[in-house]
Amino acid sequence: MFKMEISVSNIRMRWSKRGMGMLDKKNHLTESYIDNPKKQKVLYKRILIIVVISQIFGGAGLAAGLTVGALLAEEMLGTNAYAGISAALFTLGSAGAALAVGRLSNRYGRRMGLTIGFTAGGFGSASVVVAALTNNIFLLFVSLFIYGAGTATNLQARYAGTDLATSKQRGTAVSIAMVSTTFGAVAGPNLVDVMRNVAHSIGVPELAGPFILSAAAYVLAGLFLFVFLRPDPFFIVLKINENKQHKKPNNIVKGNQLNKGVVTAAFIMILTQIVMVAIMIMTPIHMEDHDHSLRMIGLVIGFHIGSMYLPSLVTGILVDKVGRMNMAIASGVTLLLSGVTAAIAPGDSLVLLIIALSLLGIGWNFGLISGTALIIDSTEPSTRAKIQGTVDVFVALSGASGSALSGMVVAGSSYEMLSLLGGFLALLLIIFMMLSRKSKSS
């Protein structure tokens, strides 16, 4: 008995020493980056590559499921009266996941937060397939809610690439992440027909096929981040910040200045999201009312989506060179031009509608990237991920509100009035940013 107790005690000591050894190794790895700018630069570039690859997977998961989500709900319900609820559940799920992923990342690092978020999105996608197989409407709605975690995580991943970026690199880092999302977002819808055929061949309802792709893409994104996102950039930047404060304890930005920056960044992203979603969501209906074909509607929306992401190739550089405030003002000006163009465009003018929706996408792009860079500038590393997640919640909810209110405005008035209201909100953004820039310089 005495020998057994000694044996158990020895095993515990060995595991304890092993655990301490792993912890020391991890701490040593983290410490090696603190006073080594060269290693930080190399790690920053490697993290960006990892984020880019995960974003391609994430973009495919997002686009494939969104393409057929409402159609699947309509097919299972047998009516299109409530098919729109799929988008609402997806948006609510995305908002809740943004908060959860932000808090998980703040406590356990980007690696764990993003891995859990993408895995949840993959689980939700797989559950949609099960719901379609069993024709279970309740399970479908719950699954779509969980599926929203993938979108929120895909959006949150853009922050991981900025953790080790300098103030002059943050806009560029966000841009790189957004451009990479485009590749997956383009590939996803183009694989819809392929996945429908795959689903049919294995006895799964055809409209559930794209969710098989979504499940695989999200799980691969999460697995890739879990394996390769180490050392965790969030923990590295925390240590770097702590070290700076020890060396220069008086070099701390006041809390009210940080809060003002966060509010400004949130205002930029929320307002641009409302304007973009409100006009975008009603344009296909407006075009259909003026006898445009589905191909023409698809062409306009294609230009719009391309304009949302492809300008990122240069937007990030402009945000870093020209400044966050100036690019936010440029966002307001571009959205204002979009609203006015959409309002004065004849309903049968395909060219003017393409111009209006392209401007809408570009304006949104300017706003999101400048707002994202500003929120990073305005947060301390210790609370950054949590605040980023909270702001993304409001961005997601503002998109849902813009979608709901746009239908009411068009039903009560017209598409032209909706476009003018969007332009008015953009004008408010311009005024707000000019006042903020003036108060900052004074």
VOGU-3710 file (C-alpha; in Angstrom, 3 decimals, decimal comma):
1> mfkmeisvsn> 0,000/0,000/0,000  2,822/2,326/0,958  4,634/1,541/-2,333  1,467/2,272/-4,323  1,088/5,680/-2,672  4,706/6,514/-3,491  4,137/5,414/-7,072  1,030/7,602/-7,456  2,893/10,493/-5,863  5,784/10,074/-8,313
11> irmrwskrgm> 3,402/10,054/-11,284  1,766/13,249/-10,052  5,159/14,906/-9,602  6,229/13,881/-13,101  3,051/15,266/-14,669  3,377/18,416/-12,584  6,981/18,908/-13,720  5,967/18,183/-17,301  3,149/20,735/-17,114  5,469/23,325/-15,577
21> gmldkknhlt> 8,045/22,560/-18,263  5,476/23,128/-21,024  4,327/26,346/-19,359  7,936/27,575/-19,021  8,547/26,723/-22,672  5,414/28,638/-23,707  6,388/31,649/-21,577  9,927/31,573/-22,960  8,546/31,542/-26,511  6,336/34,533/-25,746
31> esyidnpkkq> 9,111/36,415/-23,935  11,457/35,975/-26,913  9,310/38,371/-28,978  9,001/41,213/-26,462  12,269/43,061/-27,116  12,910/41,733/-30,584  11,296/43,941/-33,281  12,783/41,758/-36,016  11,038/38,633/-34,678  7,821/40,628/-34,221
41> kvlykrilii> 7,956/41,691/-37,866  8,487/38,122/-39,066  5,648/36,841/-36,845  3,336/39,616/-38,075  3,838/38,524/-41,687  3,327/34,857/-40,799  0,121/35,633/-38,872  -1,213/37,572/-41,869  -0,657/34,561/-44,139  -2,472/32,319/-41,640
51> vvisqifgga> -5,381/34,771/-41,396  -5,597/35,028/-45,201  -5,893/31,246/-45,606  -8,498/30,961/-42,827  -10,472/33,831/-44,384  -10,622/32,058/-47,732  -12,162/29,009/-46,026  -14,447/31,224/-43,940  -15,620/33,221/-46,962  -16,566/30,015/-48,780
61> glaagltvga> -18,530/28,808/-45,745  -20,378/32,100/-45,443  -21,288/32,555/-49,112  -22,310/28,964/-49,820  -24,844/28,824/-46,988  -26,226/32,338/-47,457  -26,906/31,663/-51,127  -29,566/29,026/-50,399  -30,568/29,611/-46,756  -33,812/31,443/-47,512
71> llaeemlgtn> -34,638/29,041/-50,359  -34,254/26,035/-48,052  -36,499/27,637/-45,441  -39,077/28,406/-48,122  -38,994/24,814/-49,417  -39,385/23,287/-45,938  -42,128/25,706/-44,893  -44,008/25,386/-48,176  -44,442/29,163/-48,378  -42,250/32,239/-48,788
81> ayagisaalf> -44,213/34,204/-46,187  -41,766/33,312/-43,391  -38,660/32,474/-45,393  -37,136/35,816/-44,367  -36,928/34,581/-40,791  -33,834/32,598/-41,798  -31,931/35,835/-42,425  -33,139/37,289/-39,125  -32,024/34,217/-37,145  -28,717/34,157/-38,946
91> tlgsagaala> -28,134/37,842/-38,118  -29,071/37,397/-34,456  -26,785/34,385/-34,222  -23,991/36,402/-35,771  -24,495/39,214/-33,255  -24,450/36,863/-30,278  -21,402/35,024/-31,597  -19,515/38,292/-32,148  -19,870/39,053/-28,439  -18,911/35,517/-27,409
101> vgrlsnrygr> -15,902/35,255/-29,721  -14,674/38,675/-28,597  -14,831/37,714/-24,917  -13,288/34,277/-25,507  -10,454/35,871/-27,476  -9,885/38,426/-24,735  -9,556/35,673/-22,120  -8,031/32,743/-24,002  -6,460/34,410/-27,048  -7,357/34,747/-30,727
111> rmgltigfta> -6,493/31,113/-31,438  -9,084/29,647/-29,087  -11,737/32,305/-29,692  -11,626/31,977/-33,485  -11,324/28,176/-33,394  -14,429/27,839/-31,216  -16,346/30,359/-33,350  -15,589/28,640/-36,662  -16,275/25,211/-35,144  -19,672/26,449/-33,941
121> ggfgsasvvv> -20,406/27,730/-37,465  -19,459/24,323/-38,873  -21,687/22,574/-36,335  -24,580/24,859/-37,268  -24,056/24,098/-40,971  -24,052/20,350/-40,337  -27,199/20,704/-38,231  -28,939/22,464/-41,149  -28,270/19,355/-43,250  -29,746/17,140/-40,503
131> aaltnnifll> -32,780/19,435/-40,270  -33,319/19,137/-44,027  -33,009/15,348/-43,871  -35,556/15,101/-41,050  -37,728/17,984/-42,327  -37,534/19,518/-38,847  -38,356/23,241/-39,058  -37,494/23,948/-35,409  -34,053/22,349/-35,818  -33,545/24,327/-39,024
141> fvslfiygag> -34,133/27,647/-37,280  -31,911/26,733/-34,328  -29,210/25,557/-36,740  -29,343/28,772/-38,785  -28,936/30,738/-35,552  -25,794/28,732/-34,695  -24,596/28,961/-38,313  -24,398/32,735/-37,818  -21,333/32,135/-35,604  -19,314/31,466/-38,753
151> tatnlqarya> -19,993/34,929/-40,157  -19,191/36,665/-36,887  -15,949/34,713/-36,555  -14,977/35,426/-40,146  -15,408/39,130/-39,409  -13,542/38,888/-36,081  -10,587/37,147/-37,761  -9,676/40,433/-39,454  -8,538/41,710/-36,039  -6,058/38,854/-35,553
161> gtdlatskqr> -3,966/40,142/-38,429  -3,717/43,580/-36,821  -2,541/42,585/-33,329  1,159/42,887/-34,181  0,721/45,602/-36,814  2,091/49,066/-36,154  -0,206/52,084/-36,323  0,939/52,599/-39,916  0,127/49,000/-40,924  -3,301/48,390/-39,372
171> gtavsiamvs> -5,434/49,570/-42,271  -3,360/47,520/-44,686  -3,642/44,424/-42,466  -7,451/44,702/-42,369  -7,521/45,151/-46,151  -5,483/42,012/-46,754  -7,900/39,982/-44,620  -10,931/41,397/-46,440  -9,510/40,772/-49,906  -8,792/37,159/-49,005
181> ttfgavagpn> -12,419/36,737/-47,878  -13,427/37,703/-51,423  -11,805/34,589/-52,899  -13,881/32,308/-50,697  -17,017/34,423/-51,134  -16,718/34,128/-54,919  -15,906/30,398/-54,859  -18,776/29,503/-52,505  -21,748/30,490/-54,719  -20,036/29,040/-57,797
191> lvdvmrnvah> -19,943/25,655/-56,069  -23,642/25,699/-55,180  -24,696/23,624/-58,199  -21,841/21,178/-57,613  -22,847/20,682/-53,986  -26,511/20,293/-54,944  -25,483/17,420/-57,209  -23,347/15,921/-54,446  -26,270/16,157/-52,016  -28,609/14,502/-54,508
201> sigvpelagp> -26,155/11,649/-55,053  -26,028/10,836/-51,323  -29,751/11,209/-50,658  -29,660/14,660/-49,046  -32,130/17,415/-50,102  -30,389/19,387/-52,851  -30,725/22,801/-51,186  -28,919/21,433/-48,125  -25,894/20,556/-50,274  -24,169/23,965/-49,993
211> filsaaayvl> -24,336/23,662/-46,194  -22,174/20,542/-46,474  -19,561/22,799/-48,077  -20,124/25,415/-45,355  -19,614/22,850/-42,606  -16,372/21,609/-44,165  -15,082/25,144/-44,862  -15,776/26,450/-41,352  -14,294/23,395/-39,640  -11,186/23,619/-41,845
221> aglflfvflr> -10,828/27,322/-41,007  -11,066/26,577/-37,276  -8,689/23,610/-37,476  -6,161/25,604/-39,488  -6,152/28,427/-36,932  -5,926/25,989/-34,012  -2,864/24,301/-35,504  -0,963/27,263/-36,938  -1,988/30,418/-35,005  0,789/30,084/-32,459
231> pdpffivlki> 2,289/31,806/-30,673  -0,976/33,656/-30,177  -0,555/37,256/-31,451  -2,982/38,574/-28,832  -0,826/37,317/-25,950  2,333/38,594/-27,626  0,949/42,116/-27,953  -0,248/41,992/-24,313  3,293/41,218/-23,159  4,770/43,909/-25,415
241> nenkqhkkpn> 2,340/46,468/-24,008  3,086/45,452/-20,400  6,796/45,793/-21,090  6,331/49,270/-22,551  4,333/50,387/-19,522  7,052/49,133/-17,167  9,683/51,063/-19,074  7,560/54,203/-19,541  4,849/54,169/-16,877  3,683/57,692/-17,774
251> nivkgnqlnk> 3,172/56,813/-21,442  -0,493/55,839/-21,012  -3,409/57,234/-23,017  -6,254/58,616/-20,931  -9,387/56,511/-20,664  -11,761/59,193/-21,960  -9,635/59,593/-25,112  -9,848/55,854/-25,730  -13,609/55,799/-25,143  -14,113/58,671/-27,580
261> gvvtaafimi> -12,158/56,814/-30,241  -14,214/53,648/-29,712  -17,487/55,583/-29,976  -16,304/57,296/-33,163  -15,213/53,987/-34,716  -18,498/52,321/-33,777  -20,488/55,232/-35,218  -18,617/54,973/-38,540  -19,152/51,225/-38,923  -22,768/51,222/-37,724
271> ltqivmvaim> -23,907/54,078/-39,959  -22,171/52,723/-43,062  -23,673/49,282/-42,370  -27,214/50,681/-42,086  -26,940/52,672/-45,320  -25,342/49,818/-47,261  -27,757/47,100/-46,151  -30,894/49,255/-46,491  -30,261/50,238/-50,118  -28,735/46,913/-51,169
281> imtpihmedh> -31,565/44,760/-49,819  -34,275/46,677/-51,691  -32,477/47,129/-55,029  -33,392/43,668/-56,433  -37,072/44,284/-55,608  -36,898/47,757/-57,177  -35,331/46,295/-60,315  -37,863/43,462/-60,506  -40,672/46,033/-60,325  -39,148/47,678/-63,418
291> dhslrmiglv> -38,992/44,399/-65,363  -35,256/43,758/-65,081  -34,319/40,100/-65,571  -32,731/37,973/-62,856  -29,499/38,066/-64,852  -29,485/41,877/-64,774  -30,273/41,900/-61,052  -27,434/39,456/-60,478  -25,108/41,682/-62,515  -25,870/44,745/-60,367
301> igfhigsmyl> -25,472/42,851/-57,094  -22,260/41,294/-58,452  -20,812/44,765/-59,064  -21,916/45,772/-55,576  -20,277/42,817/-53,810  -17,102/43,275/-55,828  -17,044/46,937/-54,809  -17,434/45,964/-51,150  -14,227/43,927/-51,054  -11,925/44,481/-54,026
311> pslvtgilvd> -11,133/48,158/-53,178  -9,486/46,750/-50,042  -6,383/46,307/-52,209  -5,822/50,066/-51,878  -8,202/51,187/-49,101  -5,963/49,937/-46,290  -2,966/51,783/-47,707  -5,043/54,971/-47,969  -6,314/54,566/-44,395  -2,722/54,277/-43,164
321> kvgrmnmaia> -1,389/57,102/-45,359  -4,256/59,610/-45,525  -5,674/58,926/-42,064  -8,676/57,244/-40,431  -10,778/60,393/-40,127  -10,221/61,499/-43,726  -11,145/58,077/-45,092  -14,274/57,992/-42,907  -15,282/61,328/-44,451  -14,557/59,823/-47,891
331> sgvtlllsgv> -16,878/56,969/-46,920  -19,681/59,435/-46,142  -19,139/61,345/-49,411  -19,179/58,122/-51,459  -22,342/56,857/-49,735  -24,004/60,238/-50,264  -23,221/60,070/-53,994  -24,577/56,522/-54,056  -27,858/57,521/-52,405  -28,393/60,496/-54,720
341> taaiapgdsl> -27,528/58,460/-57,826  -29,921/55,651/-56,833  -32,670/58,200/-56,144  -32,412/60,042/-59,477  -31,712/56,951/-61,625  -34,651/55,924/-63,841  -35,911/52,502/-62,851  -34,976/51,061/-66,236  -31,411/52,462/-66,228  -29,081/49,516/-65,644
351> vlliialsll> -25,925/51,642/-65,952  -26,923/54,162/-63,270  -28,001/51,406/-60,901  -24,625/49,695/-61,357  -22,891/53,006/-60,590  -25,078/53,604/-57,522  -24,557/50,113/-56,085  -20,827/50,175/-56,854  -20,491/53,472/-54,978  -22,496/51,920/-52,151
361> gigwnfglis> -20,014/49,047/-51,858  -16,976/51,334/-52,021  -18,398/53,657/-49,361  -19,038/50,695/-47,052  -15,499/49,449/-47,657  -13,992/52,833/-46,733  -16,100/52,987/-43,575  -15,435/49,463/-42,338  -11,660/49,591/-42,803  -11,197/53,096/-41,382
371> gtaliidste> -13,481/52,251/-38,443  -11,676/48,973/-37,775  -8,265/50,678/-37,785  -9,573/53,429/-35,496  -10,990/50,976/-32,971  -7,615/49,222/-32,759  -5,909/52,599/-32,237  -8,394/53,420/-29,473  -8,222/50,264/-27,343  -5,728/48,880/-24,868
381> pstrakiqgt> -4,511/45,348/-25,674  -5,890/43,989/-22,382  -9,506/44,768/-23,346  -9,212/45,084/-27,130  -10,758/41,768/-28,204  -13,744/42,177/-25,880  -14,468/45,699/-27,148  -14,030/44,623/-30,767  -16,568/41,857/-30,258  -19,040/44,232/-28,607
391> vdvfvalsga> -18,793/46,761/-31,447  -19,313/43,994/-34,018  -22,526/43,063/-32,186  -23,907/46,548/-32,795  -22,723/46,472/-36,424  -24,571/43,186/-36,987  -27,743/44,444/-35,292  -27,625/47,706/-37,252  -27,531/45,673/-40,458  -30,611/43,756/-39,346
401> sgsalsgmvv> -32,371/47,019/-38,461  -31,461/48,561/-41,806  -32,859/45,523/-43,578  -36,158/45,610/-41,674  -36,680/49,370/-41,902  -35,841/49,548/-45,604  -38,845/47,402/-46,489  -41,122/49,612/-44,393  -39,810/52,801/-46,031  -40,266/51,434/-49,559
411> agssyemlsl> -43,741/50,063/-48,718  -44,795/53,406/-47,233  -43,053/55,621/-49,788  -40,603/54,531/-52,514  -37,148/53,204/-53,327  -36,152/56,750/-54,288  -37,082/58,010/-50,825  -35,113/55,175/-49,209  -32,059/56,132/-51,267  -32,385/59,789/-50,255
421> lggflallli> -32,660/58,780/-46,588  -29,491/56,741/-47,026  -27,811/59,806/-48,491  -29,020/61,886/-45,537  -27,485/59,424/-43,064  -24,239/59,598/-45,050  -24,368/63,396/-44,754  -24,711/63,039/-40,981  -21,600/60,840/-40,998  -19,660/63,537/-42,899
431> ifmmlsrksk> -20,743/66,246/-40,429  -19,971/64,033/-37,412  -16,501/63,175/-38,695  -15,640/66,778/-39,534  -16,673/67,853/-36,035  -14,685/64,982/-34,506  -11,602/65,892/-36,531  -11,962/69,538/-35,498  -12,282/68,699/-31,781  -9,292/66,348/-32,034
441> ss> -7,078/69,015/-33,591  -8,136/71,707/-31,097
//
